[in-house]
Amino acid sequence: MIFNRSLHHISQPTKVLAKVQSLLRPRGRIICVEYAYDQFDGRSAAWFYHVRRILEQAGWFKSDTKISDNLEVSVEQVKEEWEASGRKDHLSRFKDMYRPLKSLFEEKHFSWEPYIFWDLIMDMRIPSADTEMAFAHFLMGMEKVLIQRREINPVLFCFSGENTQATEARVGFQRSISHDQEVR
């Protein structure tokens, strides 16, 4: 089962993940690449602000609103806008996704990955496609290094796990198939 930036849109991820567990056969895999909007913190907002500010000053950022020169005010504004978007869309928080993943499946892999840069490059307007692509790769690499050094909080996690439980529904279904084959 694969969740690719979709589980965070589900209001009760625990129920959905329990259902997934019941449908997966033993040792069946679940892979989640998920957005954790609530992990965006002040340090992440400051990095976002500095990059966006440079892009705005170069005329390479399309936005209806300009951010202030005041670092403290702008970082708080960026953080509030980020969080407000997650709340408005009723997105699930990281703990509400990770706890059931961890409790229902044996974790095989977990990592944090760059994703904040996507919000920047979506509004970038660099005249040269080659320059825009190079800058996007640069931002992704920069974010990855900042995550590794724990300088910013990441907002995208990757989880893979394995179903370690044979559920009653699955066992009953398998018994039913075996019985049908014996009857034939």
C-alpha positions as CSV (number, residue, x, y, z in Angstrom):
1,M,0.0,0.0,0.0
2,I,1.4,3.4,-0.9
3,F,0.4,6.8,0.5
4,N,2.1,9.6,-1.5
5,R,1.3,12.9,0.1
6,S,-2.3,11.8,0.7
7,L,-2.6,10.5,4.3
8,H,-2.3,14.0,5.7
9,H,-5.6,14.9,4.0
10,I,-7.4,12.1,5.9
11,S,-9.1,13.3,9.1
12,Q,-8.7,10.0,11.0
13,P,-5.5,8.4,9.8
14,T,-5.5,5.8,12.6
15,K,-8.8,4.3,11.3
16,V,-7.5,4.2,7.7
17,L,-4.2,2.7,8.7
18,A,-5.9,0.0,10.8
19,K,-8.0,-0.9,7.8
20,V,-4.9,-1.0,5.6
21,Q,-3.3,-3.3,8.2
22,S,-6.3,-5.6,8.1
23,L,-6.2,-5.8,4.3
24,L,-2.4,-6.4,4.0
25,R,-1.2,-9.9,4.2
26,P,1.4,-10.7,6.8
27,R,4.7,-9.1,5.8
28,G,2.8,-6.8,3.3
29,R,4.4,-3.4,3.0
30,I,3.2,0.1,3.5
31,I,5.1,3.1,2.1
32,C,4.2,6.6,3.1
33,V,5.7,9.8,1.7
34,E,3.9,12.4,3.7
35,Y,3.7,16.1,4.4
36,A,3.9,17.1,8.1
37,Y,3.0,20.8,7.9
38,D,3.1,21.2,11.7
39,Q,6.9,20.5,11.8
40,F,7.6,23.8,10.1
41,D,9.2,26.0,12.8
42,G,10.8,29.4,13.2
43,R,14.2,28.2,11.8
44,S,12.5,26.8,8.8
45,A,10.5,30.0,8.4
46,A,13.7,32.1,8.6
47,W,15.3,30.0,5.9
48,F,12.2,30.3,3.7
49,Y,12.1,34.1,4.3
50,H,15.8,34.6,3.3
51,V,15.5,32.6,0.1
52,R,12.2,34.2,-0.8
53,R,13.6,37.7,-0.1
54,I,16.5,37.1,-2.4
55,L,14.2,35.9,-5.1
56,E,11.9,38.9,-4.7
57,Q,14.8,41.3,-4.8
58,A,15.9,39.7,-8.1
59,G,12.3,39.9,-9.4
60,W,12.2,36.2,-9.6
61,F,9.3,35.5,-7.2
62,K,5.7,35.9,-8.1
63,S,3.5,36.8,-5.2
64,D,0.6,39.1,-4.5
65,T,2.2,40.2,-1.3
66,K,5.8,41.3,-0.6
67,I,7.4,40.3,2.7
68,S,8.8,42.9,5.0
69,D,12.5,43.8,5.4
70,N,11.9,43.3,9.1
71,L,13.3,39.7,9.7
72,E,11.4,39.1,13.0
73,V,8.0,40.2,11.6
74,S,8.4,38.4,8.3
75,V,9.5,35.1,9.8
76,E,6.5,35.2,12.1
77,Q,4.3,36.0,9.1
78,V,5.7,33.2,7.1
79,K,5.2,30.7,9.9
80,E,1.7,31.9,10.6
81,E,0.7,31.6,6.9
82,W,2.2,28.1,6.7
83,E,0.4,26.9,9.8
84,A,-2.9,28.6,8.8
85,S,-2.9,26.8,5.5
86,G,-2.6,23.5,7.3
87,R,-5.3,24.3,9.7
88,K,-7.6,25.7,7.0
89,D,-7.2,22.5,5.0
90,H,-7.7,20.4,8.2
91,L,-4.5,18.5,7.5
92,S,-3.4,15.7,9.9
93,R,-0.4,16.5,12.1
94,F,2.8,14.5,12.1
95,K,2.1,12.7,15.4
96,D,-1.4,11.7,14.2
97,M,0.1,9.9,11.2
98,Y,3.4,8.6,12.7
99,R,2.0,7.1,15.9
100,P,-0.4,4.6,14.1
101,L,2.2,3.8,11.5
102,K,4.7,3.0,14.2
103,S,2.2,1.0,16.3
104,L,0.5,-1.0,13.5
105,F,3.6,-1.7,11.3
106,E,7.2,-2.8,11.9
107,E,9.2,0.2,10.8
108,K,11.8,-0.7,8.1
109,H,12.8,2.8,7.1
110,F,12.2,6.4,8.3
111,S,13.7,9.5,7.0
112,W,13.1,13.2,6.7
113,E,13.5,14.7,3.2
114,P,13.5,18.2,1.6
115,Y,10.1,19.6,0.7
116,I,10.0,23.2,1.8
117,F,11.9,24.2,-1.4
118,W,8.9,23.2,-3.4
119,D,6.9,26.1,-2.0
120,L,9.6,28.4,-3.2
121,I,10.1,27.0,-6.7
122,M,6.4,26.9,-7.4
123,D,6.4,30.7,-7.4
124,M,9.8,31.2,-8.9
125,R,9.9,33.1,-12.2
126,I,13.5,33.0,-13.4
127,P,13.7,34.0,-17.1
128,S,16.1,31.2,-18.0
129,A,14.8,27.7,-17.7
130,D,18.3,26.4,-17.2
131,T,19.0,28.9,-14.4
132,E,15.6,28.1,-12.8
133,M,16.3,24.3,-12.9
134,A,19.8,24.8,-11.5
135,F,18.5,27.1,-8.7
136,A,15.8,24.6,-7.9
137,H,18.4,21.8,-7.5
138,F,20.6,24.1,-5.4
139,L,17.6,24.9,-3.1
140,M,16.8,21.2,-2.7
141,G,20.5,20.4,-1.9
142,M,20.7,23.3,0.5
143,E,17.5,22.1,2.3
144,K,18.9,18.6,2.5
145,V,22.1,19.8,4.2
146,L,20.2,22.0,6.6
147,I,18.0,19.1,7.6
148,Q,21.0,16.8,8.1
149,R,22.7,19.4,10.2
150,R,19.4,20.0,12.1
151,E,19.5,23.7,11.2
152,I,15.8,23.6,10.0
153,N,12.9,21.3,10.6
154,P,11.9,19.2,7.7
155,V,8.2,18.8,6.7
156,L,8.3,15.6,4.5
157,F,8.8,12.2,5.9
158,C,9.3,8.8,4.3
159,F,8.1,5.7,6.2
160,S,8.1,2.1,5.1
161,G,6.8,-0.7,7.3
162,E,5.8,-4.3,7.3
163,N,2.6,-5.8,8.5
164,T,3.6,-8.2,11.3
165,Q,0.1,-9.3,12.2
166,A,-2.2,-11.9,10.6
167,T,-5.6,-10.4,11.2
168,E,-8.7,-12.4,11.9
169,A,-10.3,-11.1,8.7
170,R,-7.4,-12.2,6.6
171,V,-7.1,-15.6,8.3
172,G,-10.9,-16.1,7.9
173,F,-10.7,-15.2,4.3
174,Q,-7.8,-17.6,3.7
175,R,-9.7,-20.4,5.5
176,S,-12.6,-19.7,3.3
177,I,-10.5,-20.0,0.2
178,S,-8.9,-23.2,1.5
179,H,-12.3,-24.7,2.3
180,D,-13.6,-23.8,-1.2
181,Q,-10.6,-25.5,-2.8
182,E,-11.2,-28.7,-0.7
183,V,-14.8,-28.8,-1.6
184,R,-14.0,-28.8,-5.3
